[in-house]
Amino acid sequence: PDHRRALETRMDQDKPSTNLTPRQIVAELDKYIIGQEEAKRSVSIALRNRWRRMQVPEDLREEILPKNIIMIGPTGCGKTEIARRMARLTGAPFVKVEASKFTEVGYVGRDVESIIRDITEVGVAMVRKEQMEQVREKARKQAEDRLLEILVPSVNPPGISPTMARDEEQNSTREKFRVKLHEGSLDDKQVEVDVAERQGGAMLEFFPVSGMESMDISMKDMLSNLMPKRSKKRKMPIKEALEVLEQEEAEKLVDMDEVTRLAVRNVEQNGIVFLDEVDKIAGRSSQGAGPDVSREGVQRDLLPIVEGSTVNTKYGPVRTDHILFIAAGAFHVAKPSDLIPELQGRFPIRVELKSLTREDFIRILSEPKNALLIQYVELLKTEGVNLEFTPEAIEEIADIASEVNSRGENIGARRLHTIMEKTVEEVSFEAPELNGQTVKVTPEYIRNQLDETLADQDLSRYIL
């Protein structure tokens, strides 16, 4: 009970970085995302408001609803990355879904309530992993005992009490084997162990019908509970056997009812849903037929979930009142005002993200902790190749990205991936033969790699 209370308290107040100030949250986001200060400020305030809400009296806490955000900006400008990094900062259950894959009930497509079922699955997996880490040490000890029972089986027949001397000798032998286990000297030795089989197998596979996913889940659970638990013998190295047995023992030690309760609470209080491509479900005409009917239907189906309702999942009912929804879309053709008024009203915070400039591209290539140049340098370092980019080369890549974006579709920072891949294609292919060498990437090197493609505008549209 003590460790459960401690876990609950930590989930409410001490999640990774939950109590960061808005300025600190923006500083954390700056490590990975270049520009878009306005969007960062909005999400940092939304995060801080969650912490503030947990500090107010409980009777008022239920009344304070999250202020959902809608991000408007072209593709590749950082909308998804901001939401994903924000969820990672807090350790909150997070799910990203494309609004365009949902259709109105009665059409072929996914039911919008599956969003909440998906985020609940994520929440359960997070809490289960956390609790398994807590029992890892005990599970390891029990797994070792099971393995030692196989390596040094009991010498006494069942039901006959052993003599003291024989018992001491057996324990001594087992402890010697335990030391060898810890040293790793037995890692490659083969051993036969009983491993639990996945319940039900192919018999429990159903083809879910649109709108009936929950029934499909319930049927699987019901039939899997009716099936007897079976195990099968498998031969494997001791190192692998120890990991398999440790996983089994950890699963036995974790209380799944407690995991479910904590996970549902975590999803209800801290969950973040990122609704991408929301502009694709905005009706663009006043006609009463055609695909716009389904688009408006999806909006009306989303409305109760965003407003706050209760969705039935395999882990029990989940309330969506305090889940934070972040919608995003390019809105090239449709406008936020094309959404139905009720849904517009549920996204009070609107942020416009700016298109990325040449200067932004230069910073994106080299500044973030996961910068694109660092990724390529580290990848080729595994082959013993030292890749060096001159400052002029970085500017050249940014220039080409800006030029190609202006000539064709503006896909933002994603263009850098294409250009970088084309630039290092040759050295990536020859890397195993270049072990120990240094390859310096200069503007001339880049032009040699890309000139032919850039010269032919039709070809560059296909390749870059």
Sequence and secondary structure as in RCSB ss.txt:
>XXXX:A:sequence
PDHRRALETRMDQDKPSTNLTPRQIVAELDKYIIGQEEAKRSVSIALRNRWRRMQVPEDLREEILPKNIIMIGPT
GCGKTEIARRMARLTGAPFVKVEASKFTEVGYVGRDVESIIRDITEVGVAMVRKEQMEQVREKARKQAEDRLLEI
LVPSVNPPGISPTMARDEEQNSTREKFRVKLHEGSLDDKQVEVDVAERQGGAMLEFFPVSGMESMDISMKDMLSN
LMPKRSKKRKMPIKEALEVLEQEEAEKLVDMDEVTRLAVRNVEQNGIVFLDEVDKIAGRSSQGAGPDVSREGVQR
DLLPIVEGSTVNTKYGPVRTDHILFIAAGAFHVAKPSDLIPELQGRFPIRVELKSLTREDFIRILSEPKNALLIQ
YVELLKTEGVNLEFTPEAIEEIADIASEVNSRGENIGARRLHTIMEKTVEEVSFEAPELNGQTVKVTPEYIRNQL
DETLADQDLSRYIL
>XXXX:A:secstr
 HHHHHHHHHHHH STTTT  HHHHHHHHHTT  S HHHHHHHHHHHHHHHHHHHS HHHHTT     EEEE  T
TSSHHHHHHHHHHHHT  EEEEEGGGB  TTSSSB TTHHHHHHHHHHHHHHHHHHHHHTHHHHHHHHHHHHHHH
HS  SS TTS   HHHHHHHHHHHHHHHHHHHHTTTTT EEEEEEE  SSGGGG     TT HHHHHHHHHHHHH
HS   EEEEEEEHHHHHHHHHHHHHHHHS HHHHHHHHHHHHHHH EEEEE GGGGS     SSSHHHHHHHHHH
HHHHHHH  EEEETTEEEE TT EEEEEE  SSS GGGS HHHHHT  EEEE     HHHHHHHHHSSTT HHHH
HHHHHHTTT EEEE HHHHHHHHHHHHHHHHHS   TTHHHHHHHHHHTHHHHHHGGGGTT EEEE HHHHHHHH
HHHHHSHHHHHHH 
